[in-house]
Amino acid sequence: MKKVVLLFVLFVYSFSFAQDNYKYVIVPKKFSFFKEENKYNLNVMTKSFFETEGFQVYFETDEFPKELAENRCLALFVDPEDGSNMFTTKVSIELKDCYNKVLQTSDLGISKQKDFKNAYNEAFRKSLSSMKGLLNIKNTTVKSPEKVNDVMVTIPTKKPSTIINTSELRAIPTESGYTLVNYSDNVVMVLYSTSLDTVFLAGKENFKGVLLKKNSGWFFEYDFDGIVYSEKMEVKF
């Protein structure tokens, strides 16, 4: 590695991890353990809770504001877990980032009421209430530009070798997007859908970035040591 000092620079853009709290929350319109949307009014209850905690909250089917539509990593994603049995209703709520990483989990909400509607409402209220006032979660997934003057930039001695097999990959649909597999059916990359059909959040081992379509094809763009690289990929959807 070598370091180069840039002097007399009016301004340059360097990327640093954002440290702002999340301001958006996305709630499913239908929870995975129910067949109906807004069963027992639980989805609306969940949305209302996060709104009272100061977030801008949207159902996943809503029209998003421009900055959120272009970058879902600005939001927390609500994912309740149902651990109920014949005698007890048990619900916990996970908050995840755009890479499906769990950032916070509520206490287990428990109800022994026999009526399902009352039981799930009680369990959800307990679970949500356990997070009240405790949602100051820092967003470290989104990179944002900051203006600097004289800076020292670390430059790799050479570009890293291609981290993916760029032979044709097949896209296999999943609940959250796609997995890309090679001719041996080995998973090469995981894709997460965004509001744009031509842009996906993408992850490969320790590398995270975006897969986006340009005129000449699909490209995986990712950060390595402060520099953004672009690898062309052959993907068959």
Secondary structure, DSSP 8 states (H G I E B T S, - for coil): -EEEEE-S-S-EEEEEE---B--EEEE-SS-TT-SSTTGGGHHHHHHHHHHHTT-EEEETTS---HHHHH-GGGEEEEEEEE---SS-EEEEEEEE-TT--EEEE---EEE--SSHHHHHHHHHHHHHHTTTT----B--S-EEEEEESSEEEEE-SS-----S--S-EEEEE-SSEEEEE-TT--EEEEEEE-SSTTEEEEEETTEEEEEEEETTEEEEEEEETTEEEEEEE-EE-
